[in-house]
Amino acid sequence: MNRGAPTSKLPTRIKAAHGLGSVTLGIKESGLTTFFMIYYNQVLGFDPRVVSLILIGAMFVDAMVDPLIGRLSDATRTRLGRRLPWLYGAALPMAVAWALLWMSPDVAAHSTLGLFLNVIAVRVLVSACEIPSISLVAELTRDYDERTALMRFRFLFGWLGGLLAVALAYGYFLKSDDPATNGLLDPSGYAAFGLFGAALIVVSTLGSAFGQQRRILALPPPPAAAHHSKAMLADIVLAFRNPAFVALASGALFVTTGYATTIASTNYMMLYVWQMSDAQLAWYPAGLAIAVFGAFAAVGHAHRRFGKRDTAIGAALASGAIAFLPYAARNLGWWPELGSWTSMALLLSFQTTSLFGLIVATISTSSMVAEIVEAHEVDHGTRIEGVFFAGYLMVQKFGQALGIFLVGQLVAYVGLSDRVRPEDWPASTAATMAWIFAGLMILIGIMATAGLRRYAIDRASHEARLAALASTPRRPADSEEPRP
């Protein structure tokens, strides 16, 4: 008897509703990674090392909570399903915490502890939605390609949410009316940026839950699981000892590090290394949009031809190499005049292609988590989607922390601890910053590849596990206990 979710094609409306739930994550990532550091450093005057430590500390607190959220969402059984009550409950508090992060600069500038707690609240509440939401991938379908499709929609909506926030930030909220002033360094637009994100968080999270509710309630009930603390701890330990998960985590850590390093450094690089104006900065979201839609269109074909693991490896390596090239060309004197529109267009082409690779690698590694669920079920007789996806998101947060740490250290090393106008910054220091960043991107791509090569689950082995599970009679939910 076949157990669990079907392997038939999912309706597009379900894929879209599921993907809508990741808009919140996209808004959070775009804000904390792209604008938070430059806002609190160059606008409010925080030391960049303090800002990076606040972000890293909050990520570590959040990461430690993730497996607990995942296991609790596995154990949650209500008339609304296992996962959806988490989305309904966290949406509004999450929006409030996000708005407060950008609305009180006077308070934030004098309270490092208050800022730290605010960032923790944002991150934990986003996890309380994201972990149950992404765990539904393994419940909605067991099909190898349909899971890729769900992840495609999930990442498309997530990046579109972040992209919308970034585009409006550069083009409206943080755009200066004075040509002589850079809008990123003006505090006046950040409050409106925060309120817009908060509204979008509420609408997208609740909309996703409503859109999936009937489908989730129609799924076969999951196997019963013990709810006591020892069982939860045992499941978490088993997940982190799974060889496929360890391999995936070690590679995905550096895929995420590459993305976080790229995004967290973007504003610093554009202002201080590439000398871009507000008008030129406004084109950056267009490149990001091309990368997102390109990855959405390409990743399914790549998985069918090369498999998920090899797609992720190739994309990560290519991204690092392409990111290296413009910085090397700039420093070697092979680049157009800095600040020119030709320079901007050429840089945007390289950035878009590199981001395309990182997005393809990220979608691929995220989709690989779902196959580990059945591998664990074959070995242990239980399904712990929430634990595996929470563990994966925890690893992603460590990668984000590492990327932000690297950027914070780089910014401090090159002398941007104090408020500095781009025109006052020495050209030799800009060249040093460019070389360090370029070298980091190559190294990060190599490290991602080294980890992912050890991931051994492919399409054939996944389908063999599904066949084995289909031939195993399902025990009654009320009598089922985890196998040792």
PyMOL commands that set and color helices and strands:
alter all, ss='L'
color gray80, all
select helices_A, chain A and resi 12-20+23-43+48-75+84-103+105-108+112-140+144-173+183-185+187-218+229-241+243-273+278-281+284-306+308-331+341-380+385-413+422-424+427-452+459-470
alter helices_A, ss='H'
color red, helices_A
deselect
rebuild
show_as cartoon
